[in-house]
């Protein structure tokens, strides 16, 4: 196999992609703006809803079933966060279902103390906010009653906290991405397939439709060189798409932080370092190779672009499913999982982002992925030797 010939065809394929300005602009704009726009809209909706519920008093119906409930009910009224609606208790459930009120509160005494029952509808944010506020008032009332009882007996409030527990999450010291390391593999896996699927179909099944495959077959290139050049083209576009998705994701998270005003995500992003990026690409390249080999094989086997997209779409769903499955896996898993095709690299990406230091698992993933790539590219090369496949309609 001649590297110079493969490089020539690779440049030709990439230049064809780059010359298609409409495709490149669409790819760049969609990839870079997707997450900022998505997270920006989500952040604005979350902020708007939170502000709306915070400014609006919760409308509730209070049913008093005992005289001992008066102090608690007075506390609810005095909190300034509730609008107590006068209505018959029999009408309360119907009003709650019609969203005329946010909650129904029944306060009674059971011989041991007060009991507050709350009916609400968790489908609506206003109703959930009412429950949150009622729980806060109830907790304040309980703490006040306990403090009063202790003072009457001459006891200190410190008796309520005989043990002080201080916990420290050491993952913050290791530089991992925390919760973001759980769902980022899912995003990256989808980005690999999405970024290369259309290009892969275009340079395989698309060439059959246009009839340009004949020019390649009569050239000085061997069938293996043609297949390898197409695989490298798809791989390059996969990695390029992932880089764009990563940039877009970081921008999207920054937009979300700015919109919602939470500090936690900003701290988590500090876990991205040079070594993290090096390890990440070391794992993603073999995953991209496997994905590209699968796309080239399926695209070459397909009769036309429509059929090629239909064949490759299950690969997208496979990546989505494996990404979701990896999010539920613990950091300490058997090495056997790292040898599973496609799943191993996605799991390894998670370990890199969480900075678990599983070097043996990463090496196993890289080696097995390269083996699987070779296994997948062999039938793709053989397809280029079968003219009944290349020219079938």
C-alpha positions as a LaTeX table, in Angstrom:
\begin{tabular}{lrrr}
\hline
Residue & $x$ (\AA) & $y$ (\AA) & $z$ (\AA) \\
\hline
Unk1 & 0.00 & 0.00 & 0.00 \\
Unk2 & 1.38 & 3.41 & $-1.04$ \\
Unk3 & 0.94 & 6.19 & 1.49 \\
Unk4 & 1.45 & 8.93 & $-1.10$ \\
Unk5 & $-1.46$ & 7.64 & $-3.19$ \\
Unk6 & $-3.73$ & 7.44 & $-0.13$ \\
Unk7 & $-2.72$ & 10.96 & 0.87 \\
Unk8 & $-3.52$ & 12.26 & $-2.63$ \\
Unk9 & $-7.02$ & 10.77 & $-2.60$ \\
Unk10 & $-7.55$ & 11.98 & 0.98 \\
Unk11 & $-6.71$ & 15.56 & $-0.04$ \\
Unk12 & $-9.01$ & 15.25 & $-3.02$ \\
Unk13 & $-11.92$ & 14.05 & $-0.87$ \\
Unk14 & $-11.35$ & 16.75 & 1.78 \\
Unk15 & $-11.02$ & 19.50 & $-0.81$ \\
Unk16 & $-14.34$ & 18.38 & $-2.27$ \\
Unk17 & $-15.95$ & 18.71 & 1.14 \\
Unk18 & $-14.37$ & 22.12 & 1.79 \\
Unk19 & $-15.38$ & 23.45 & $-1.64$ \\
Unk20 & $-19.00$ & 22.78 & $-0.77$ \\
Unk21 & $-19.34$ & 26.10 & 1.06 \\
Unk22 & $-23.00$ & 25.59 & 1.86 \\
Unk23 & $-22.29$ & 22.31 & 3.63 \\
Unk24 & $-19.29$ & 23.69 & 5.53 \\
Unk25 & $-21.06$ & 26.87 & 6.65 \\
Unk26 & $-24.08$ & 24.86 & 7.75 \\
Unk27 & $-21.87$ & 22.42 & 9.64 \\
Unk28 & $-19.89$ & 25.18 & 11.36 \\
Unk29 & $-22.92$ & 27.26 & 12.27 \\
Unk30 & $-25.00$ & 24.32 & 13.48 \\
Unk31 & $-22.16$ & 22.77 & 15.47 \\
Unk32 & $-20.96$ & 25.98 & 17.13 \\
Unk33 & $-24.35$ & 27.57 & 17.79 \\
Unk34 & $-26.38$ & 24.48 & 18.72 \\
Unk35 & $-25.55$ & 24.26 & 22.43 \\
Unk36 & $-25.30$ & 28.02 & 23.16 \\
Unk37 & $-28.75$ & 28.53 & 21.68 \\
Unk38 & $-30.18$ & 25.38 & 23.31 \\
Unk39 & $-28.74$ & 26.06 & 26.77 \\
Unk40 & $-29.51$ & 29.76 & 26.46 \\
Unk41 & $-33.18$ & 29.03 & 25.83 \\
Unk42 & $-33.25$ & 26.45 & 28.65 \\
Unk43 & $-31.57$ & 28.92 & 31.03 \\
Unk44 & $-33.97$ & 31.74 & 30.16 \\
Unk45 & $-36.99$ & 29.48 & 30.64 \\
Unk46 & $-35.66$ & 28.19 & 33.99 \\
Unk47 & $-34.84$ & 31.70 & 35.18 \\
Unk48 & $-38.17$ & 33.06 & 34.00 \\
Unk49 & $-40.13$ & 30.30 & 35.74 \\
Unk50 & $-38.10$ & 30.65 & 38.96 \\
Unk51 & $-38.61$ & 34.42 & 39.03 \\
Unk52 & $-42.29$ & 33.98 & 38.29 \\
Unk53 & $-42.83$ & 31.56 & 41.16 \\
Unk54 & $-40.64$ & 33.58 & 43.54 \\
Unk55 & $-42.59$ & 36.80 & 42.96 \\
Unk56 & $-46.04$ & 35.24 & 43.11 \\
Unk57 & $-47.71$ & 34.22 & 46.39 \\
Unk58 & $-48.86$ & 30.62 & 46.55 \\
Unk59 & $-52.65$ & 30.31 & 46.62 \\
Unk60 & $-53.71$ & 27.73 & 49.20 \\
Unk61 & $-56.76$ & 26.54 & 51.10 \\
Unk62 & $-56.14$ & 25.87 & 54.80 \\
Unk63 & $-58.37$ & 23.44 & 56.68 \\
Unk64 & $-58.06$ & 23.71 & 60.47 \\
Unk65 & $-59.14$ & 20.56 & 62.31 \\
Unk66 & $-57.83$ & 21.38 & 65.76 \\
Unk67 & $-57.38$ & 24.43 & 67.97 \\
Unk68 & $-53.72$ & 23.46 & 68.48 \\
Unk69 & $-53.18$ & 24.14 & 64.79 \\
Unk70 & $-53.74$ & 27.88 & 65.14 \\
Unk71 & $-50.06$ & 28.84 & 65.81 \\
Unk72 & $-48.86$ & 26.92 & 62.74 \\
Unk73 & $-51.59$ & 28.38 & 60.56 \\
Unk74 & $-50.72$ & 31.86 & 61.86 \\
Unk75 & $-47.11$ & 31.17 & 60.89 \\
Unk76 & $-48.22$ & 30.26 & 57.37 \\
Unk77 & $-50.18$ & 33.50 & 57.07 \\
Unk78 & $-47.34$ & 35.58 & 58.55 \\
Unk79 & $-44.71$ & 34.22 & 56.19 \\
Unk80 & $-45.87$ & 36.59 & 53.45 \\
Unk81 & $-45.58$ & 33.91 & 50.77 \\
Unk82 & $-49.15$ & 32.64 & 50.76 \\
Unk83 & $-52.57$ & 33.85 & 49.76 \\
Unk84 & $-55.08$ & 31.90 & 51.85 \\
Unk85 & $-58.24$ & 31.40 & 49.84 \\
Unk86 & $-61.57$ & 31.14 & 51.66 \\
Unk87 & $-63.44$ & 28.16 & 50.25 \\
Unk88 & $-65.38$ & 25.16 & 51.46 \\
Unk89 & $-63.15$ & 22.10 & 52.06 \\
Unk90 & $-65.37$ & 20.03 & 49.79 \\
Unk91 & $-64.49$ & 22.30 & 46.86 \\
Unk92 & $-60.75$ & 22.23 & 47.52 \\
Unk93 & $-59.83$ & 19.20 & 45.39 \\
Unk94 & $-61.76$ & 20.45 & 42.39 \\
Unk95 & $-60.15$ & 23.88 & 42.65 \\
Unk96 & $-56.72$ & 22.25 & 42.86 \\
Unk97 & $-57.33$ & 20.19 & 39.73 \\
Unk98 & $-58.51$ & 23.30 & 37.88 \\
Unk99 & $-55.35$ & 25.18 & 39.02 \\
Unk100 & $-57.43$ & 27.79 & 40.84 \\
Unk101 & $-55.24$ & 27.10 & 43.88 \\
Unk102 & $-51.75$ & 25.64 & 44.29 \\
Unk103 & $-52.23$ & 23.41 & 47.34 \\
Unk104 & $-54.66$ & 22.26 & 50.02 \\
Unk105 & $-53.33$ & 22.23 & 53.61 \\
Unk106 & $-55.02$ & 20.25 & 56.36 \\
Unk107 & $-53.63$ & 20.83 & 59.87 \\
Unk108 & $-54.76$ & 18.63 & 62.76 \\
Unk109 & $-53.51$ & 17.30 & 66.10 \\
Unk110 & $-52.90$ & 13.58 & 66.54 \\
Unk111 & $-52.20$ & 13.50 & 70.28 \\
Unk112 & $-48.43$ & 13.60 & 69.84 \\
Unk113 & $-48.25$ & 16.90 & 68.00 \\
Unk114 & $-49.47$ & 18.62 & 64.88 \\
Unk115 & $-49.88$ & 16.87 & 61.58 \\
Unk116 & $-49.89$ & 18.84 & 58.32 \\
Unk117 & $-51.18$ & 17.12 & 55.19 \\
Unk118 & $-50.65$ & 18.81 & 51.84 \\
Unk119 & $-52.42$ & 17.96 & 48.59 \\
Unk120 & $-50.70$ & 19.30 & 45.49 \\
Unk121 & $-50.23$ & 18.59 & 41.76 \\
Unk122 & $-46.60$ & 17.95 & 40.82 \\
Unk123 & $-47.34$ & 18.58 & 37.14 \\
Unk124 & $-47.30$ & 22.32 & 37.81 \\
Unk125 & $-44.38$ & 24.40 & 39.06 \\
Unk126 & $-46.58$ & 26.71 & 41.15 \\
Unk127 & $-47.92$ & 23.74 & 43.09 \\
Unk128 & $-44.42$ & 22.37 & 43.70 \\
Unk129 & $-43.30$ & 25.82 & 44.87 \\
Unk130 & $-46.20$ & 25.94 & 47.33 \\
Unk131 & $-45.11$ & 22.60 & 48.85 \\
Unk132 & $-41.52$ & 23.85 & 49.12 \\
Unk133 & $-42.68$ & 26.95 & 50.97 \\
Unk134 & $-44.98$ & 24.98 & 53.28 \\
Unk135 & $-42.15$ & 22.63 & 54.18 \\
Unk136 & $-39.94$ & 25.61 & 55.04 \\
Unk137 & $-42.64$ & 27.11 & 57.28 \\
Unk138 & $-43.25$ & 23.73 & 58.94 \\
Unk139 & $-39.52$ & 23.24 & 59.58 \\
Unk140 & $-39.24$ & 26.73 & 61.07 \\
Unk141 & $-42.23$ & 26.11 & 63.32 \\
Unk142 & $-40.77$ & 22.77 & 64.47 \\
Unk143 & $-37.38$ & 24.26 & 65.28 \\
Unk144 & $-39.06$ & 27.09 & 67.19 \\
Unk145 & $-41.12$ & 24.68 & 69.28 \\
Unk146 & $-38.06$ & 22.56 & 70.08 \\
Unk147 & $-36.04$ & 25.62 & 71.07 \\
Unk148 & $-38.84$ & 26.87 & 73.31 \\
Unk149 & $-39.18$ & 23.48 & 75.01 \\
Unk150 & $-35.44$ & 23.23 & 75.66 \\
Unk151 & $-35.29$ & 26.74 & 77.07 \\
Unk152 & $-38.15$ & 25.99 & 79.46 \\
Unk153 & $-36.14$ & 23.02 & 80.74 \\
Unk154 & $-32.95$ & 25.06 & 80.96 \\
Unk155 & $-31.20$ & 23.05 & 78.26 \\
Unk156 & $-28.90$ & 24.34 & 75.51 \\
Unk157 & $-29.76$ & 24.05 & 71.82 \\
Unk158 & $-26.41$ & 22.35 & 71.29 \\
Unk159 & $-27.95$ & 19.14 & 72.61 \\
Unk160 & $-29.71$ & 18.80 & 69.26 \\
Unk161 & $-26.38$ & 18.47 & 67.45 \\
Unk162 & $-24.21$ & 16.11 & 69.53 \\
Unk163 & $-22.21$ & 15.11 & 66.44 \\
Unk164 & $-20.89$ & 17.49 & 63.78 \\
Unk165 & $-20.32$ & 15.87 & 60.38 \\
Unk166 & $-18.07$ & 17.54 & 57.83 \\
Unk167 & $-17.73$ & 15.88 & 54.43 \\
Unk168 & $-15.27$ & 16.77 & 51.68 \\
Unk169 & $-15.53$ & 15.59 & 48.10 \\
Unk170 & $-11.97$ & 14.72 & 47.03 \\
Unk171 & $-12.99$ & 14.51 & 43.36 \\
Unk172 & $-12.74$ & 18.30 & 43.33 \\
Unk173 & $-8.99$ & 17.92 & 43.98 \\
Unk174 & $-8.43$ & 15.42 & 41.15 \\
Unk175 & $-9.48$ & 17.78 & 38.37 \\
Unk176 & $-12.42$ & 15.71 & 37.10 \\
Unk177 & $-15.44$ & 17.27 & 35.46 \\
Unk178 & $-17.85$ & 16.01 & 38.12 \\
Unk179 & $-21.44$ & 15.62 & 36.88 \\
Unk180 & $-20.49$ & 16.84 & 33.40 \\
Unk181 & $-18.23$ & 13.80 & 33.01 \\
Unk182 & $-21.33$ & 11.62 & 33.15 \\
Unk183 & $-23.21$ & 12.96 & 30.14 \\
Unk184 & $-20.39$ & 14.34 & 28.00 \\
Unk185 & $-19.50$ & 10.87 & 26.57 \\
Unk186 & $-23.08$ & 10.68 & 25.31 \\
Unk187 & $-22.68$ & 14.04 & 23.54 \\
Unk188 & $-19.29$ & 13.16 & 22.07 \\
Unk189 & $-20.42$ & 9.75 & 20.80 \\
Unk190 & $-23.38$ & 11.28 & 18.98 \\
Unk191 & $-21.13$ & 14.02 & 17.61 \\
Unk192 & $-18.78$ & 11.41 & 16.12 \\
Unk193 & $-21.55$ & 9.76 & 14.13 \\
Unk194 & $-23.51$ & 12.90 & 13.29 \\
Unk195 & $-20.42$ & 14.74 & 12.06 \\
Unk196 & $-19.30$ & 12.01 & 9.70 \\
Unk197 & $-22.49$ & 10.25 & 8.63 \\
Unk198 & $-23.48$ & 12.61 & 5.81 \\
Unk199 & $-19.91$ & 12.93 & 4.48 \\
Unk200 & $-19.43$ & 9.16 & 4.67 \\
Unk201 & $-22.58$ & 8.50 & 2.68 \\
Unk202 & $-21.66$ & 11.19 & 0.17 \\
Unk203 & $-18.22$ & 9.77 & $-0.67$ \\
Unk204 & $-19.42$ & 6.15 & $-0.87$ \\
Unk205 & $-23.04$ & 5.66 & $-1.86$ \\
Unk206 & $-23.13$ & 9.18 & $-3.33$ \\
Unk207 & $-20.34$ & 8.33 & $-5.75$ \\
Unk208 & $-22.38$ & 5.38 & $-7.01$ \\
Unk209 & $-25.30$ & 7.69 & $-7.77$ \\
Unk210 & $-23.10$ & 10.22 & $-9.58$ \\
Unk211 & $-21.14$ & 7.53 & $-11.43$ \\
Unk212 & $-17.77$ & 8.94 & $-10.30$ \\
Unk213 & $-16.84$ & 5.65 & $-8.64$ \\
Unk214 & $-15.77$ & 4.38 & $-12.07$ \\
Unk215 & $-13.04$ & 7.01 & $-12.33$ \\
Unk216 & $-11.52$ & 5.86 & $-9.05$ \\
Unk217 & $-11.63$ & 2.19 & $-9.94$ \\
Unk218 & $-9.71$ & 2.66 & $-13.23$ \\
Unk219 & $-7.05$ & 4.85 & $-11.59$ \\
Unk220 & $-3.67$ & 3.65 & $-10.35$ \\
Unk221 & $-5.04$ & 3.35 & $-6.82$ \\
Unk222 & $-5.60$ & $-0.12$ & $-5.42$ \\
Unk223 & $-8.97$ & $-0.98$ & $-3.92$ \\
Unk224 & $-7.42$ & $-1.07$ & $-0.45$ \\
Unk225 & $-5.96$ & 2.43 & $-0.91$ \\
Unk226 & $-9.36$ & 3.75 & $-2.00$ \\
Unk227 & $-11.08$ & 2.26 & 1.05 \\
Unk228 & $-8.37$ & 3.56 & 3.42 \\
Unk229 & $-8.51$ & 7.09 & 1.99 \\
Unk230 & $-12.28$ & 7.18 & 2.41 \\
Unk231 & $-11.98$ & 5.89 & 5.98 \\
Unk232 & $-9.44$ & 8.63 & 6.81 \\
Unk233 & $-11.73$ & 11.24 & 5.26 \\
Unk234 & $-14.66$ & 10.14 & 7.40 \\
Unk235 & $-12.38$ & 9.95 & 10.47 \\
Unk236 & $-11.10$ & 13.49 & 9.91 \\
Unk237 & $-14.63$ & 14.83 & 9.63 \\
Unk238 & $-15.63$ & 12.90 & 12.77 \\
Unk239 & $-12.83$ & 14.42 & 14.86 \\
Unk240 & $-13.48$ & 17.87 & 13.38 \\
Unk241 & $-17.16$ & 17.59 & 14.29 \\
Unk242 & $-16.34$ & 16.49 & 17.84 \\
Unk243 & $-13.99$ & 19.45 & 18.34 \\
Unk244 & $-16.72$ & 21.81 & 17.17 \\
Unk245 & $-19.22$ & 20.10 & 19.48 \\
Unk246 & $-16.85$ & 20.42 & 22.44 \\
Unk247 & $-16.34$ & 24.12 & 21.79 \\
Unk248 & $-20.07$ & 24.58 & 21.37 \\
Unk249 & $-20.78$ & 22.62 & 24.56 \\
Unk250 & $-18.39$ & 24.74 & 26.64 \\
Unk251 & $-19.89$ & 27.92 & 25.19 \\
Unk252 & $-23.37$ & 26.56 & 25.91 \\
Unk253 & $-22.50$ & 25.81 & 29.54 \\
Unk254 & $-21.05$ & 29.31 & 29.95 \\
Unk255 & $-24.26$ & 30.76 & 28.52 \\
Unk256 & $-26.29$ & 28.61 & 30.94 \\
Unk257 & $-24.14$ & 29.77 & 33.88 \\
Unk258 & $-24.57$ & 33.39 & 32.86 \\
Unk259 & $-28.31$ & 33.00 & 32.42 \\
Unk260 & $-29.13$ & 30.98 & 35.52 \\
Unk261 & $-26.41$ & 32.49 & 37.69 \\
Unk262 & $-25.12$ & 29.26 & 39.26 \\
Unk263 & $-21.43$ & 28.94 & 40.16 \\
Unk264 & $-21.15$ & 25.14 & 40.27 \\
Unk265 & $-20.86$ & 24.48 & 36.52 \\
Unk266 & $-18.12$ & 27.09 & 36.21 \\
Unk267 & $-16.04$ & 25.29 & 38.85 \\
Unk268 & $-16.58$ & 21.96 & 37.12 \\
Unk269 & $-15.19$ & 23.28 & 33.83 \\
Unk270 & $-11.84$ & 23.89 & 35.54 \\
Unk271 & $-11.29$ & 20.12 & 35.34 \\
Unk272 & $-10.38$ & 20.37 & 31.63 \\
Unk273 & $-6.56$ & 20.31 & 31.44 \\
Unk274 & $-3.93$ & 19.55 & 28.82 \\
Unk275 & $-3.52$ & 15.91 & 29.90 \\
Unk276 & $-7.30$ & 15.46 & 29.93 \\
Unk277 & $-7.47$ & 16.62 & 26.31 \\
Unk278 & $-4.53$ & 14.40 & 25.29 \\
Unk279 & $-6.12$ & 11.31 & 26.88 \\
Unk280 & $-9.49$ & 12.24 & 25.45 \\
Unk281 & $-8.20$ & 12.35 & 21.87 \\
Unk282 & $-6.16$ & 9.19 & 22.45 \\
Unk283 & $-9.43$ & 7.38 & 23.16 \\
Unk284 & $-11.62$ & 9.20 & 20.66 \\
Unk285 & $-9.41$ & 8.53 & 17.65 \\
Unk286 & $-9.81$ & 4.71 & 17.90 \\
Unk287 & $-13.55$ & 5.21 & 18.47 \\
Unk288 & $-13.64$ & 7.47 & 15.42 \\
Unk289 & $-11.75$ & 4.82 & 13.43 \\
Unk290 & $-14.31$ & 2.16 & 14.32 \\
Unk291 & $-17.18$ & 4.51 & 13.51 \\
Unk292 & $-15.59$ & 5.56 & 10.20 \\
Unk293 & $-14.93$ & 1.94 & 9.20 \\
Unk294 & $-18.54$ & 1.06 & 9.90 \\
Unk295 & $-19.82$ & 4.05 & 7.93 \\
Unk296 & $-17.55$ & 3.31 & 4.95 \\
Unk297 & $-18.63$ & $-0.34$ & 4.90 \\
Unk298 & $-22.36$ & 0.45 & 5.14 \\
Unk299 & $-22.12$ & 3.36 & 2.66 \\
Unk300 & $-20.22$ & 1.22 & 0.15 \\
Unk301 & $-22.72$ & $-1.62$ & 0.47 \\
Unk302 & $-25.73$ & 0.69 & $-0.03$ \\
Unk303 & $-27.20$ & 1.23 & $-3.49$ \\
Unk304 & $-27.70$ & 4.99 & $-3.05$ \\
Unk305 & $-27.51$ & 7.80 & $-0.48$ \\
Unk306 & $-31.01$ & 7.22 & 0.83 \\
Unk307 & $-30.28$ & 3.57 & 1.49 \\
Unk308 & $-26.91$ & 4.47 & 3.01 \\
Unk309 & $-28.53$ & 6.84 & 5.51 \\
Unk310 & $-31.01$ & 4.13 & 6.42 \\
Unk311 & $-28.18$ & 1.66 & 7.09 \\
Unk312 & $-26.13$ & 4.11 & 9.17 \\
Unk313 & $-28.97$ & 5.48 & 11.29 \\
Unk314 & $-28.98$ & 2.39 & 13.59 \\
Unk315 & $-25.32$ & 3.18 & 14.32 \\
Unk316 & $-26.46$ & 6.56 & 15.64 \\
Unk317 & $-29.05$ & 4.88 & 17.87 \\
Unk318 & $-26.39$ & 2.41 & 19.04 \\
Unk319 & $-24.12$ & 5.27 & 20.11 \\
Unk320 & $-27.01$ & 6.96 & 21.91 \\
Unk321 & $-27.88$ & 3.77 & 23.78 \\
Unk322 & $-24.28$ & 3.03 & 24.75 \\
Unk323 & $-23.80$ & 6.62 & 25.91 \\
Unk324 & $-26.85$ & 6.38 & 28.16 \\
Unk325 & $-25.71$ & 2.99 & 29.47 \\
Unk326 & $-22.24$ & 4.32 & 30.32 \\
Unk327 & $-23.72$ & 7.17 & 32.37 \\
Unk328 & $-25.03$ & 4.63 & 34.88 \\
Unk329 & $-21.71$ & 2.77 & 35.21 \\
Unk330 & $-19.56$ & 3.23 & 38.30 \\
Unk331 & $-15.95$ & 4.44 & 38.04 \\
Unk332 & $-14.64$ & 1.04 & 39.17 \\
Unk333 & $-15.69$ & $-1.51$ & 36.57 \\
Unk334 & $-14.17$ & $-4.71$ & 35.23 \\
Unk335 & $-11.53$ & $-4.37$ & 32.51 \\
Unk336 & $-13.66$ & $-6.62$ & 30.31 \\
Unk337 & $-16.04$ & $-3.71$ & 29.69 \\
Unk338 & $-13.24$ & $-1.72$ & 28.04 \\
Unk339 & $-12.83$ & $-4.43$ & 25.39 \\
Unk340 & $-16.45$ & $-4.22$ & 24.20 \\
Unk341 & $-16.70$ & $-2.62$ & 20.72 \\
Unk342 & $-17.94$ & 1.00 & 20.82 \\
Unk343 & $-19.00$ & 0.69 & 24.48 \\
Unk344 & $-15.41$ & 0.42 & 25.74 \\
Unk345 & $-14.24$ & 3.73 & 24.23 \\
Unk346 & $-17.37$ & 5.55 & 25.44 \\
Unk347 & $-16.76$ & 4.19 & 28.95 \\
Unk348 & $-13.09$ & 5.17 & 28.68 \\
Unk349 & $-14.08$ & 8.72 & 27.69 \\
Unk350 & $-16.15$ & 8.90 & 30.87 \\
Unk351 & $-13.20$ & 7.72 & 32.97 \\
Unk352 & $-10.94$ & 10.34 & 31.35 \\
Unk353 & $-13.42$ & 13.13 & 32.05 \\
Unk354 & $-13.85$ & 11.94 & 35.66 \\
Unk355 & $-10.04$ & 11.56 & 35.98 \\
Unk356 & $-10.21$ & 8.12 & 37.63 \\
Unk357 & $-6.67$ & 7.27 & 36.53 \\
Unk358 & $-7.55$ & 3.88 & 34.99 \\
Unk359 & $-4.55$ & 3.77 & 32.64 \\
Unk360 & $-4.80$ & 0.02 & 32.00 \\
Unk361 & $-8.42$ & 0.37 & 30.92 \\
Unk362 & $-7.53$ & 3.19 & 28.52 \\
Unk363 & $-4.71$ & 1.17 & 26.94 \\
Unk364 & $-6.98$ & $-1.85$ & 26.56 \\
Unk365 & $-9.61$ & 0.32 & 24.90 \\
Unk366 & $-7.14$ & 1.79 & 22.40 \\
Unk367 & $-5.67$ & $-1.58$ & 21.45 \\
Unk368 & $-8.97$ & $-3.44$ & 21.10 \\
Unk369 & $-10.52$ & $-0.54$ & 19.17 \\
Unk370 & $-7.71$ & $-0.62$ & 16.62 \\
Unk371 & $-8.20$ & $-4.39$ & 16.25 \\
Unk372 & $-11.94$ & $-3.94$ & 15.72 \\
Unk373 & $-11.21$ & $-1.19$ & 13.17 \\
Unk374 & $-9.01$ & $-3.56$ & 11.19 \\
Unk375 & $-11.73$ & $-6.20$ & 11.34 \\
Unk376 & $-14.32$ & $-3.72$ & 10.05 \\
Unk377 & $-12.15$ & $-2.25$ & 7.27 \\
Unk378 & $-11.30$ & $-5.66$ & 5.77 \\
Unk379 & $-14.87$ & $-6.34$ & 4.54 \\
Unk380 & $-15.06$ & $-2.72$ & 3.30 \\
Unk381 & $-11.96$ & $-3.30$ & 1.17 \\
Unk382 & $-13.41$ & $-6.56$ & $-0.12$ \\
Unk383 & $-16.56$ & $-4.71$ & $-1.20$ \\
Unk384 & $-14.43$ & $-2.60$ & $-3.55$ \\
Unk385 & $-13.31$ & $-5.85$ & $-5.18$ \\
Unk386 & $-16.92$ & $-6.86$ & $-5.89$ \\
Unk387 & $-18.19$ & $-4.96$ & $-8.90$ \\
Unk388 & $-21.65$ & $-6.49$ & $-8.51$ \\
Unk389 & $-21.89$ & $-4.49$ & $-5.25$ \\
Unk390 & $-20.31$ & $-1.30$ & $-6.56$ \\
Unk391 & $-22.51$ & $-1.10$ & $-9.63$ \\
Unk392 & $-25.77$ & $-2.57$ & $-8.40$ \\
Unk393 & $-28.90$ & $-0.42$ & $-8.64$ \\
\hline
\end{tabular}
